[in-house]
Amino acid sequence: MQYADVVGREQFVADTFGSQHWLWDAPDVFRFDPANRQLVGAEFRLPEESASAEDAARVPVAPSVRLGGLRADEVRDFRHEMCTVHCRAAGDSVLTCLRDLDVLDEPFDARIGIAPDVALLVQHGAVVGWSLTDPVRYLTTEYVGPDLNPPSPETQRLLTECLDLTTAPGIHGVEDGEPSALARLRAADEALRDQYEDRRRAGALRQLIANMVDIYGNW
């Protein structure tokens, strides 16, 4: 989605149709061009719940991604539930978010690539999830495009650490005030503040843990 500020976002929503945020409701967003009904923008939320390593290993690698898109049947707004669970590949090289773990009981019908490294997962004619390959490359703050330079190895390590801390089960240790979890949170925040290389991505990761640092960092 191409906009640089809140005003641009509001104009984009006004000029398109589909699913969108409403007040406290935050579903996944799909926006379509009313002229040709083609998909022109998507926004996904990362579910808090993290699948076990055993379930994550069940995510199929087939079929391969095919470039494509979505076309709405008609011009009307709708609601699309966000996914409930995410699966992390080794080294967080791929994030796969699913409607629920039941979709792993059957193969996917298709993987539709709608943007570089972003694919929609289709099963029985419905979108049941999405995947992002090489997520560290795309870390950025709101309204700012991703850095075109390759990410540093330290940023990759800190992405994994931040995901550990902000999703279940790791987040429960922070919320329960476990000393080891709080120490990891403070160490991650300090490492991100001190990371001058790959600054844009480090700033995005700091935003990811900012609220937790404010609430739990001084416990």
C-alpha positions as a Python dict, from the first residue, in 0.01 Angstrom:
ca = {
    (1, 'M'): (0, 0, 0),
    (2, 'Q'): (148, 328, -108),
    (3, 'Y'): (95, 614, 136),
    (4, 'A'): (326, 819, 353),
    (5, 'D'): (106, 933, 643),
    (6, 'V'): (-234, 906, 808),
    (7, 'V'): (-394, 1138, 553),
    (8, 'G'): (-264, 923, 269),
    (9, 'R'): (-395, 609, 438),
    (10, 'E'): (-741, 760, 483),
    (11, 'Q'): (-748, 861, 117),
    (12, 'F'): (-638, 512, 11),
    (13, 'V'): (-921, 356, 213),
    (14, 'A'): (-1170, 604, 67),
    (15, 'D'): (-1062, 520, -289),
    (16, 'T'): (-1080, 141, -243),
    (17, 'F'): (-1313, -121, -98),
    (18, 'G'): (-1279, -444, 99),
    (19, 'S'): (-1191, -523, 461),
    (20, 'Q'): (-1058, -257, 698),
    (21, 'H'): (-1006, -162, 1062),
    (22, 'W'): (-1307, -32, 1256),
    (23, 'L'): (-1243, 139, 1591),
    (24, 'W'): (-1110, -137, 1823),
    (25, 'D'): (-1164, -409, 1564),
    (26, 'A'): (-842, -503, 1381),
    (27, 'P'): (-898, -777, 1121),
    (28, 'D'): (-665, -843, 832),
    (29, 'V'): (-702, -584, 557),
    (30, 'F'): (-761, -649, 188),
    (31, 'R'): (-827, -347, -35),
    (32, 'F'): (-949, -364, -395),
    (33, 'D'): (-970, -116, -681),
    (34, 'P'): (-1341, -48, -750),
    (35, 'A'): (-1275, -4, -1122),
    (36, 'N'): (-1137, -353, -1191),
    (37, 'R'): (-1192, -523, -853),
    (38, 'Q'): (-823, -624, -838),
    (39, 'L'): (-633, -646, -507),
    (40, 'V'): (-425, -330, -457),
    (41, 'G'): (-323, -356, -91),
    (42, 'A'): (-309, -591, 205),
    (43, 'E'): (-217, -554, 572),
    (44, 'F'): (-171, -850, 806),
    (45, 'R'): (-135, -877, 1182),
    (46, 'L'): (100, -1128, 1342),
    (47, 'P'): (-97, -1354, 1577),
    (48, 'E'): (29, -1370, 1934),
    (49, 'E'): (1, -1748, 1957),
    (50, 'S'): (304, -1940, 1832),
    (51, 'A'): (268, -2299, 1711),
    (52, 'S'): (482, -2568, 1867),
    (53, 'A'): (791, -2681, 1680),
    (54, 'E'): (610, -3004, 1597),
    (55, 'D'): (314, -2822, 1440),
    (56, 'A'): (540, -2573, 1263),
    (57, 'A'): (722, -2866, 1102),
    (58, 'R'): (389, -2976, 951),
    (59, 'V'): (359, -2666, 733),
    (60, 'P'): (382, -2806, 379),
    (61, 'V'): (638, -2674, 134),
    (62, 'A'): (414, -2752, -163),
    (63, 'P'): (271, -2624, -380),
    (64, 'S'): (529, -2367, -483),
    (65, 'V'): (439, -1998, -492),
    (66, 'R'): (282, -1873, -814),
    (67, 'L'): (264, -1502, -884),
    (68, 'G'): (-92, -1378, -904),
    (69, 'G'): (-348, -1172, -722),
    (70, 'L'): (-708, -1159, -607),
    (71, 'R'): (-1014, -1023, -781),
    (72, 'A'): (-1329, -948, -585),
    (73, 'D'): (-1657, -1096, -712),
    (74, 'E'): (-1838, -771, -642),
    (75, 'V'): (-1776, -421, -508),
    (76, 'R'): (-1865, -441, -140),
    (77, 'D'): (-1696, -415, 197),
    (78, 'F'): (-1647, -723, 414),
    (79, 'R'): (-1459, -847, 720),
    (80, 'H'): (-1167, -1090, 710),
    (81, 'E'): (-1064, -1248, 1040),
    (82, 'M'): (-696, -1227, 1125),
    (83, 'C'): (-506, -1552, 1165),
    (84, 'T'): (-493, -1710, 1511),
    (85, 'V'): (-151, -1880, 1512),
    (86, 'H'): (189, -1833, 1352),
    (87, 'C'): (447, -2096, 1262),
    (88, 'R'): (817, -2009, 1268),
    (89, 'A'): (1064, -2181, 1039),
    (90, 'A'): (1420, -2246, 1154),
    (91, 'G'): (1604, -1919, 1205),
    (92, 'D'): (1277, -1731, 1142),
    (93, 'S'): (1351, -1749, 771),
    (94, 'V'): (977, -1780, 704),
    (95, 'L'): (673, -1677, 908),
    (96, 'T'): (354, -1864, 823),
    (97, 'C'): (29, -1744, 979),
    (98, 'L'): (-277, -1968, 975),
    (99, 'R'): (-649, -1941, 1041),
    (100, 'D'): (-602, -2233, 1281),
    (101, 'L'): (-388, -2545, 1306),
    (102, 'D'): (-664, -2758, 1155),
    (103, 'V'): (-568, -2634, 808),
    (104, 'L'): (-247, -2839, 840),
    (105, 'D'): (-452, -3159, 828),
    (106, 'E'): (-492, -3116, 451),
    (107, 'P'): (-263, -2984, 174),
    (108, 'F'): (-289, -2630, 43),
    (109, 'D'): (-450, -2590, -297),
    (110, 'A'): (-230, -2294, -391),
    (111, 'R'): (20, -2036, -274),
    (112, 'I'): (-51, -1706, -447),
    (113, 'G'): (233, -1455, -445),
    (114, 'I'): (82, -1108, -411),
    (115, 'A'): (406, -917, -334),
    (116, 'P'): (778, -994, -305),
    (117, 'D'): (811, -1281, -53),
    (118, 'V'): (442, -1255, 47),
    (119, 'A'): (202, -1536, -40),
    (120, 'L'): (-160, -1615, 40),
    (121, 'L'): (-238, -1976, 134),
    (122, 'V'): (-552, -2115, -28),
    (123, 'Q'): (-745, -2425, 74),
    (124, 'H'): (-1087, -2531, -57),
    (125, 'G'): (-1120, -2198, -236),
    (126, 'A'): (-1065, -1986, 74),
    (127, 'V'): (-767, -1787, 202),
    (128, 'V'): (-660, -1972, 517),
    (129, 'G'): (-332, -1796, 587),
    (130, 'W'): (-31, -1609, 457),
    (131, 'S'): (344, -1643, 462),
    (132, 'L'): (637, -1402, 460),
    (133, 'T'): (978, -1523, 350),
    (134, 'D'): (1290, -1355, 491),
    (135, 'P'): (1089, -1132, 730),
    (136, 'V'): (1396, -959, 872),
    (137, 'R'): (1455, -796, 533),
    (138, 'Y'): (1122, -615, 552),
    (139, 'L'): (1141, -475, 905),
    (140, 'T'): (1054, -106, 902),
    (141, 'T'): (849, 155, 1086),
    (142, 'E'): (503, 274, 984),
    (143, 'Y'): (475, 464, 653),
    (144, 'V'): (844, 400, 571),
    (145, 'G'): (955, 157, 302),
    (146, 'P'): (1196, -123, 397),
    (147, 'D'): (1572, -67, 380),
    (148, 'L'): (1708, -195, 47),
    (149, 'N'): (2041, -291, 204),
    (150, 'P'): (2082, -648, 332),
    (151, 'P'): (2000, -697, 701),
    (152, 'S'): (2283, -759, 945),
    (153, 'P'): (2323, -1096, 1122),
    (154, 'E'): (2270, -916, 1455),
    (155, 'T'): (1931, -791, 1336),
    (156, 'Q'): (1833, -1146, 1244),
    (157, 'R'): (1932, -1264, 1593),
    (158, 'L'): (1735, -984, 1756),
    (159, 'L'): (1429, -1054, 1543),
    (160, 'T'): (1425, -1408, 1679),
    (161, 'E'): (1472, -1278, 2034),
    (162, 'C'): (1192, -1024, 1999),
    (163, 'L'): (955, -1282, 1855),
    (164, 'D'): (1039, -1513, 2144),
    (165, 'L'): (954, -1236, 2390),
    (166, 'T'): (637, -1102, 2227),
    (167, 'T'): (454, -1425, 2141),
    (168, 'A'): (333, -1719, 2344),
    (169, 'P'): (472, -1898, 2532),
    (170, 'G'): (764, -1656, 2590),
    (171, 'I'): (542, -1353, 2650),
    (172, 'H'): (385, -1527, 2950),
    (173, 'G'): (719, -1528, 3130),
    (174, 'V'): (748, -1151, 3081),
    (175, 'E'): (391, -1088, 3193),
    (176, 'D'): (442, -1310, 3500),
    (177, 'G'): (757, -1119, 3594),
    (178, 'E'): (995, -1411, 3564),
    (179, 'P'): (1346, -1271, 3628),
    (180, 'S'): (1505, -1454, 3333),
    (181, 'A'): (1238, -1331, 3092),
    (182, 'L'): (1266, -972, 3216),
    (183, 'A'): (1644, -988, 3187),
    (184, 'R'): (1609, -1101, 2825),
    (185, 'L'): (1366, -817, 2756),
    (186, 'R'): (1599, -553, 2899),
    (187, 'A'): (1898, -704, 2715),
    (188, 'A'): (1710, -699, 2383),
    (189, 'D'): (1608, -337, 2434),
    (190, 'E'): (1964, -235, 2518),
    (191, 'A'): (2107, -423, 2219),
    (192, 'L'): (1860, -253, 1985),
    (193, 'R'): (1935, 92, 2129),
    (194, 'D'): (2306, 30, 2082),
    (195, 'Q'): (2279, -111, 1731),
    (196, 'Y'): (2394, 165, 1497),
    (197, 'E'): (2431, -65, 1199),
    (198, 'D'): (2101, -150, 1027),
    (199, 'R'): (1939, 132, 1222),
    (200, 'R'): (1599, 135, 1051),
    (201, 'R'): (1534, -232, 1120),
    (202, 'A'): (1661, -200, 1478),
    (203, 'G'): (1416, 87, 1530),
    (204, 'A'): (1129, -124, 1402),
    (205, 'L'): (1217, -403, 1644),
    (206, 'R'): (1236, -157, 1932),
    (207, 'Q'): (883, -46, 1848),
    (208, 'L'): (775, -412, 1860),
    (209, 'I'): (885, -446, 2223),
    (210, 'A'): (840, -81, 2332),
    (211, 'N'): (516, -128, 2527),
    (212, 'M'): (651, -432, 2707),
    (213, 'V'): (971, -246, 2800),
    (214, 'D'): (765, 46, 2938),
    (215, 'I'): (545, -185, 3146),
    (216, 'Y'): (786, -454, 3259),
    (217, 'G'): (1136, -318, 3199),
    (218, 'N'): (1182, -177, 3551),
    (219, 'W'): (1043, -472, 3744),
}
